[in-house]
Amino acid sequence: MKTYLPKVDEIEHKCYVIDAKDKILGKVAARAASVLRGKHKRIYTPFLDTGDTVIIINADKVKVTGKKLTDKVYSRYTGYPSGFREMTLENMLAKRPVKVLELAVSRMFPRGPLAYKQTSKLKVYAGEVHPHAAQKPIVLEV
């Protein structure tokens, strides 16, 4: 018996849409990360891009549990002296709701060229409208 390895030409990629309205942030991110990596397919291979494109809409209406709105802190460094910046989840959701979901999904991936390629297939939109209707995305439940 030999293990089946899919050829790059044989892998077919689909497009999925997830509505994040009134859904838990972590559950939406985990489902999106799984589909982006291709773990929902039988031909999943860790070193090949078997994943699909994921579109997340209504990112501004995502929910979190507990005291995460005030306790969870996103930190970054600008590169300049005294350029350390911190922002709570509550402020981040108010100012940049798309970035919250992008960070949640990308931090579920291993680091490397393949992961960067797979996370580039994630499209997040704050509202209900997205410009990918021509791809005929399949609705994915969380």
RACORZI-V207436 format. One record per residue. N is the residue number from 1. NEAR is the number of other C-alpha atoms within 12 Angstrom. D_CENTER is the distance of its C-alpha to the mean C-alpha in Angstrom with 1 decimal. Layout:
n=N near=NEAR d_center=D_CENTER
n=N near=NEAR d_center=D_CENTER
This chain:
n=1 near=3 d_center=36.2
n=2 near=4 d_center=33.7
n=3 near=7 d_center=29.9
n=4 near=10 d_center=28.3
n=5 near=17 d_center=26.0
n=6 near=19 d_center=24.4
n=7 near=15 d_center=25.4
n=8 near=16 d_center=22.9
n=9 near=11 d_center=24.8
n=10 near=12 d_center=24.5
n=11 near=20 d_center=20.7
n=12 near=18 d_center=19.8
n=13 near=24 d_center=16.3
n=14 near=24 d_center=15.5
n=15 near=28 d_center=13.3
n=16 near=32 d_center=11.8
n=17 near=37 d_center=11.3
n=18 near=38 d_center=10.2
n=19 near=36 d_center=12.4
n=20 near=36 d_center=11.3
n=21 near=23 d_center=15.0
n=22 near=19 d_center=16.6
n=23 near=26 d_center=14.0
n=24 near=24 d_center=13.3
n=25 near=36 d_center=10.4
n=26 near=26 d_center=10.1
n=27 near=25 d_center=10.7
n=28 near=38 d_center=8.0
n=29 near=38 d_center=5.4
n=30 near=28 d_center=7.8
n=31 near=34 d_center=8.3
n=32 near=46 d_center=5.1
n=33 near=37 d_center=5.5
n=34 near=31 d_center=9.0
n=35 near=37 d_center=9.1
n=36 near=42 d_center=7.6
n=37 near=38 d_center=10.3
n=38 near=33 d_center=12.8
n=39 near=22 d_center=13.9
n=40 near=20 d_center=14.9
n=41 near=21 d_center=17.5
n=42 near=14 d_center=21.0
n=43 near=23 d_center=21.0
n=44 near=25 d_center=18.1
n=45 near=22 d_center=19.3
n=46 near=22 d_center=17.7
n=47 near=22 d_center=19.0
n=48 near=24 d_center=18.2
n=49 near=33 d_center=15.3
n=50 near=34 d_center=15.6
n=51 near=37 d_center=12.1
n=52 near=36 d_center=11.4
n=53 near=35 d_center=9.8
n=54 near=43 d_center=7.4
n=55 near=45 d_center=8.4
n=56 near=49 d_center=7.8
n=57 near=35 d_center=11.2
n=58 near=29 d_center=13.2
n=59 near=38 d_center=10.8
n=60 near=33 d_center=14.2
n=61 near=28 d_center=15.4
n=62 near=33 d_center=13.1
n=63 near=27 d_center=15.4
n=64 near=27 d_center=15.9
n=65 near=17 d_center=18.9
n=66 near=10 d_center=21.8
n=67 near=13 d_center=22.5
n=68 near=20 d_center=19.0
n=69 near=22 d_center=19.5
n=70 near=17 d_center=22.4
n=71 near=16 d_center=22.0
n=72 near=20 d_center=18.5
n=73 near=19 d_center=18.9
n=74 near=24 d_center=16.8
n=75 near=15 d_center=19.2
n=76 near=14 d_center=19.6
n=77 near=13 d_center=22.6
n=78 near=11 d_center=23.9
n=79 near=9 d_center=26.2
n=80 near=9 d_center=29.4
n=81 near=8 d_center=31.8
n=82 near=10 d_center=30.8
n=83 near=11 d_center=27.4
n=84 near=13 d_center=25.5
n=85 near=15 d_center=23.4
n=86 near=18 d_center=21.9
n=87 near=22 d_center=20.2
n=88 near=22 d_center=19.7
n=89 near=31 d_center=16.7
n=90 near=25 d_center=19.1
n=91 near=21 d_center=19.9
n=92 near=26 d_center=16.3
n=93 near=30 d_center=15.4
n=94 near=19 d_center=18.7
n=95 near=16 d_center=18.4
n=96 near=23 d_center=14.8
n=97 near=29 d_center=12.5
n=98 near=30 d_center=9.9
n=99 near=26 d_center=9.9
n=100 near=38 d_center=9.5
n=101 near=45 d_center=6.0
n=102 near=34 d_center=5.2
n=103 near=26 d_center=7.5
n=104 near=28 d_center=6.6
n=105 near=36 d_center=3.7
n=106 near=31 d_center=6.1
n=107 near=21 d_center=8.9
n=108 near=26 d_center=8.6
n=109 near=28 d_center=9.6
n=110 near=18 d_center=13.2
n=111 near=13 d_center=14.5
n=112 near=13 d_center=16.1
n=113 near=14 d_center=16.4
n=114 near=22 d_center=14.7
n=115 near=28 d_center=11.5
n=116 near=20 d_center=11.6
n=117 near=23 d_center=12.4
n=118 near=34 d_center=9.6
n=119 near=37 d_center=6.8
n=120 near=24 d_center=9.2
n=121 near=32 d_center=8.7
n=122 near=38 d_center=5.5
n=123 near=33 d_center=7.7
n=124 near=39 d_center=7.7
n=125 near=31 d_center=11.2
n=126 near=28 d_center=13.3
n=127 near=20 d_center=15.9
n=128 near=21 d_center=16.6
n=129 near=17 d_center=17.5
n=130 near=23 d_center=15.5
n=131 near=17 d_center=17.4
n=132 near=22 d_center=16.2
n=133 near=15 d_center=18.8
n=134 near=9 d_center=20.7
n=135 near=17 d_center=18.2
n=136 near=16 d_center=19.0
n=137 near=24 d_center=15.7
n=138 near=21 d_center=16.1
n=139 near=18 d_center=15.3
n=140 near=23 d_center=13.3
n=141 near=17 d_center=14.5
n=142 near=23 d_center=13.0
